Amino acid sequence: MLVVDPSAGVTEAALRARLGAKWTKYGADVLPAWVADMDFTLPEAVRRAVAWSAEHSALGYDRPEDQTDLFRAASQWIARRHGWEPDPASFAVLADLVQGMLVAIHGFSDPGDGVIVQGPIYPPFLTGIEVLGRRVVDNRLIDASGAGAIDLDGLRRLAADPRTKLMLLCNPHNPSGRVLRRDELEGIAAIAEACDLTVVSDEVWMDVVYPGHRHIPFATLGTQVAARTITLTSATKSFNLGGVRCAVAIFGSPSLRARFDALPARFRGGPNVLGIRATVAAWREGGVWFDAVMRQLDANRQTLAAFVRDRLPRVRYRTPEGTYLAWLDFEALGLDRTAAAYLLEHARVALNDGADFGRAGHCARLNFATTPAILSEICERIARAVGR
Ligand SMILES: Cc1ncc(COP(=O)(O)O)c(C=O)c1O
């Protein structure tokens, strides 16, 4: 059997030398656990695909409208992993997911309209809605660092407003790590149906789901549900390809597609040929690598849960069901500034500031997709600053 160790050779010096945002934004004495990049080495197939493009001088323009290989690779990966084989003809290629989200907000709502999110939420959802002149309608999770439940009563009330036509769903949910159960998704779908909402379902975290939980693509709940759903996903979270700029949209009906396509093609950005090739290689040949990464992530998840329980007893934390993000609630410590700002100064670790996720400065998001050695050092530093 092929043995894959995604942490092999990954040292702090090697990570700093990669020049990515994660390891260069803060000083050399800071350990970063913020942006959702993993510290692991890339799958061999991805490295070969990128090297092939350079060796063959194959970096010319691509044809965004003709991405049969990409759409087939996407559909087959989703079929193998999630039991859903969307028709490759229902796909469109995007430069990135957030751009797809912005295009959908622009195309499926009007200025001044409400757009529903489940806060606290990945910050570009909030900034995207605001910058396009729409209103954030926050159907907040019930106790994001505890139960993390969907507030269906709240959703019913908010969705009843005729000026609210669109919902941005994020499942698995960033930052809570919730993987929504079928009954929760059906509850959301029933309200979307009753209130005629279009749903943009961000499923970029679809694969990063731990044992005992299962990702259910929203569009698989039924043909009526699919007909109001645009699913957005990519290989970026599962395969550590955040910088390559390639994502896909899957349209649940021709009319959704027609409305999306009515916008100028350039408005939704041009994907990158390297990104397309890397993504195809990942989805076609990356399964063994990904399974090895999941084993490491799950071990890290357990390490972190034990650490918070034993060393940070006043921090509230719900072990994530999916994602490699930990949503830590420091409210009981009564810190004099946001938790992330406090930890940056006193622990020299860089976490994402909960304030950016909407009214949650007492929380901080920790990315645990790193080597056991680095994770352990991050934990020790936090314990020295605020624990025991
Ligand atoms: C929920 C969610 N959506 C989208 C993205 C980013 O996607 P992209 O880089 O393709 O815009 C992320 C990245 O972490 C994310 O967590």
The ligand as a Tripos MOL2 file, in Angstrom:
@<TRIPOS>MOLECULE
LIG
   16    16     1     0     0
SMALL
NO_CHARGES

@<TRIPOS>ATOM
      1 C1        -16.8570   28.8380    3.5440 C.3       1 LIG1
      2 C2        -15.7720   29.2230    2.5890 C.ar      1 LIG1
      3 N1        -16.0940   29.6240    1.3490 N.ar      1 LIG1
      4 C3        -15.1510   29.9890    0.4600 C.ar      1 LIG1
      5 C4        -13.8150   29.9510    0.7870 C.ar      1 LIG1
      6 C5        -12.7560   30.4100   -0.1720 C.3       1 LIG1
      7 O1        -12.9870   30.0410   -1.4370 O.3       1 LIG1
      8 P1        -12.2010   30.7560   -2.6420 P.3       1 LIG1
      9 O2        -10.7770   30.9260   -2.2400 O.co2     1 LIG1
     10 O3        -12.4170   29.8060   -3.7650 O.co2     1 LIG1
     11 O4        -12.8900   32.0550   -2.8570 O.co2     1 LIG1
     12 C6        -13.4270   29.5470    2.0580 C.ar      1 LIG1
     13 C7        -12.0140   29.5430    2.4330 C.2       1 LIG1
     14 O5        -11.6260   29.2660    3.5170 O.2       1 LIG1
     15 C8        -14.4300   29.1700    2.9770 C.ar      1 LIG1
     16 O6        -14.1100   28.7710    4.2170 O.3       1 LIG1
@<TRIPOS>BOND
     1     1     2 1
     2     2     3 ar
     3     2    15 ar
     4     3     4 ar
     5     4     5 ar
     6     5     6 1
     7     5    12 ar
     8     6     7 1
     9     7     8 1
    10     8     9 2
    11     8    10 1
    12     8    11 1
    13    12    13 1
    14    12    15 ar
    15    13    14 2
    16    15    16 1
@<TRIPOS>SUBSTRUCTURE
     1 LIG1         1 GROUP 0 **** ****
